[in-house]
Amino acid sequence: MEWNRREFLKIAGATTAVTAFGGLGFDLRPAYAEGQAAKLKFTKQSTSVCCYCSVGCGLICSTDKDGKGRVVNIEGDPDHPINEGALCPKGASHYQLGNNDRRIQKVLYRAPYSENWEEKSWDWALDRIARKVKEARDGSFVTKDAKGRVVNRCEGIASVGSAAMDNEECWIYQAMLRAMGLSYIEHQARI
């Protein structure tokens, strides 16, 4: 695009006018901050970690104090050393995880070779998961390797941890996996 002298002067004049008159009290940031403060006045704030990727960005979750635990606001934690308050588009959409009328809240099960989903209870689902894990562990447990050395390991189950777990949760999870004899243990942050 080519500019002539007249167009340049018009743009320069408009830029000068905006710059000169921009400081006359038309800053809306304080009004926005006041609105946010009023919105969060009656909430309980707690910190969390983003569950989407292995970065582990910090979040501040604001929930109702009235006992319902409804999420009111989620924002980046400015005190967190990783993201310093910034969030990517996925992290910024965390609010929709808790407040989504389309979120599935019941156990749905589809039997092998079936085309239909069945609604099941949580007790049924947890019992089935425990049975399947036990079957897989018992079916692939190796007590001795090819050289006759005792190894006591489960080779049929692997685990990839989650970035949403803090250090304490990771420690408990690792202890459980190692007690089951798993040797294929990885974490999302290392991938």
N, C-alpha and C positions, 0 to 999 in steps of 0.2 A: 504494500500500500504506500503510495507516495503522498506526502503532505506538502501543501504550498504554505507560504508564509501566513496567510490569513487563517487557515485551519489550525496551524500551530499556536497562533496567538489566542484563538478561541479556547482551545484545550488548556493552555497555560493559564489563562484568566479564570476559567472555571475551577481549575485545581487550586489556584491561589485563593479564590473566594471560599471554597469548601474548607481549606486549611485555616483560613483566618476566622471564619465564623463557626467552625466546628467546636471550639472551646467555650461556647456561650451557655453551657449547662444542659446540653442535649444528650448527655451520657445516660443510657438506660441500664447500665450494669448494676448500679445500686438498687434500682427498683426490682430487677430480676432476682438479685440476691435476697432482698427482703421477702419476696414471694416464696422463694425456696425455703427460707428460714421458717416462715409461717407454716408451710406445708409439713415440715419435719418437726415442729414444736412438740407434738404429742406422740412421738415415736421412740422406739428403742433402737439404738444403733449397735450393730455387731459386725465384726470383720469376717471375711471369707476369702476364698481363693477361686478364681475363674476355672471352670471345668472344661473349657473348650480345647486348649492346646497345652503343650508342655512348658510354656513360658511361666505360668503360675502367677499371673497378675493379681494384685490385691483388690478386694472390693469392700465397700461399706454398704451393708444392707440395713435399711430402715424398715422396721415392722411396727404395726399398731401396738400400743400399750394396753389396749382394752382386752387382751387375752386371746384374740382371734389369730394372732400371728400373721396377719395378712401383710404381704410385702407392699410397701408404699413407694419406695424409691431404692434404686441401686446405682451406685456411682463408684468411680475409681478411688482408691485409697491414696491420698497424697503423701502419707507417711510410709508407704510400702516401697522398699528399695528397688523393686523391679520395674514397676510401671509409673511410679511417682504421680498417681492420679489419672493417668491417661488410660483409655480403653480402646481397643479395636472395635469395629462394628459388631463382631460376634459377642464380645464382652459387654458392650453397651446394650445388647438385647437380652441380657440376663433377666430383666424385669418380666419378660414374657414367659420364662420358664415357670415362675410361680403363679402368674396371673394370666392364664390362658384358658378360655372356656372350651377349647378343643383338645386340651391335654387329656390323655388316657389315664384314668385313675383306678382301673380294674385290671385284673390279670386276664389276658387273652391268650388262649392256647389253641394251636392248630396241630392236630395229630398228624403223624407221618402220612403222606399221600392224600391228605384231606384238602378240600378247597374251602372249608368253613372254619371260622374262628369260634371257639367256645369260651364262655365266661367261666372262670374258675375262682376259687377262694385263695387268699394269700397263704393259708395253712397248707393247702394242696400244693401250691407252687413251691414253697420252701421245702416241703417234704420231698417233692420230686427232684429238686435241684440237689438236695443232700444225697438222695439215693443214687442219682446219676454220677455225682462226684465220687462216691464210694465205689460204685461199679467200675468206673474208669481207673481209679487208683488201684483197686485190687487186681484188675485185669492187666495192668502194666507195671506192677511193682517188681523191681529187680533187687534181689538180695545179694547176689554175687556177680561180678563181671566175668568176662571170658577167661581171665587169668586166675579166677578163684578168689579174688579179693572181695571182702565184704563192702558193699557200697550202699545198700538200703536206700534206693531212690525210685521215684515214680517217673517214668519216662512217657506217660500217656497224657499228661496235663501240663500246660504251660500257662504262665501268667504275665500279663502286661499291666503294670500298675497305672494309676491315674494321677494326673497333675493336680487334681482337685483334693488330693489327700495331703494333710500336713505331716510333719516328721513323726509325730506320735502315732498317727494312724498307719503310716508306712511301716513303722517298727512292729506294731501289732500284726499287721497283714503279713509281713515277712516272717514273723515268728510262726504264724499259723501255716503258711505255705511250707516252710522248712520242716515243721512238725509232721506235715503230710508226706514229706520226702521229695518234694519237687526240686528239680535242679535247673529247670528252664524258667528262670525268673528274670523278668526285665522290667524296666520302668519307662514310662512314656517320655520322661525328661531326657533320657539317654538316647532315644531313637532319632 
